[in-house]
């Protein structure tokens, strides 16, 4: 009521001054109701603590990931932090660090080589998981920051899929959470698709001139007509003499006459001459 009475008693020379006066009153009334909220960055000193935060909510890294195992020793100085597989069964290695360190790239490459060699053994050991041992594993490196040398090295690598994620552990009021931001993600090259489309267009172009060739029907009618005529004539000629030769032995020639008449023919009787 005190504010309204002040408004009624207060005389203003213009509407603009009245609007300014109301704005000042509104700010003074809202100030006690609004609370200031600050965002704080929390440091994570332990690598195991960072590992547990990621394993507890693996979906913040990538959707579809399933944790297989963690903290696998590879050598005296290197260990595989988290081993997962995605929805397609491809093995995914998470290599973590709580500070910027270029040695993380070397550790990640060693883990890739180790998993690639023993992926068939891993499939047999963890048979409950759907692991595809035909595909090469991929690497995700997670650190608070990466140097320019590491970024250039990862971008220049071919045949190996490596993703870089920077993490921040934030506190908003009473809530805490890990925030991951992708710095470099590997993408399949789309250039071969364009190359496939270009030759397809070239193939359509030469097909049209091939259809316009009129020279093919010319030699076709000449050759078969001449060959058919001589074949029909000699066939009946050859058949006729064959039948004649067959008929010649069929007739039976008369048998030679026996010499009976010679026997019958007696020598002429000598006539007696009368003296």
GIJORA-V407455 format. One record per run of one state. SS is the DSSP state (~ for helix, > for strand, _ for the rest). FROM is the first residue (numbers start at 1). TO is the last residue. If there is no record, write none. Layout:
BEGIN
ss=(SS,SS)
from=(FROM,FROM)
to=(TO,TO)
END
This chain:
BEGIN
ss=(_,~,_,~,_,>,_,~,_,~,_,>,_,>,_,>,_,~,_,~,_,>,_,~,_,>,_,>,_,~,_,~,_,~,_)
from=(1,2,10,15,31,39,42,47,57,58,61,66,74,79,86,91,97,103,118,119,126,138,144,148,157,162,173,175,185,191,212,216,251,260,265)
to=(1,9,14,30,38,41,46,56,57,60,65,73,78,85,90,96,102,117,118,125,137,143,147,156,161,172,174,184,190,211,215,250,259,264,275)
END
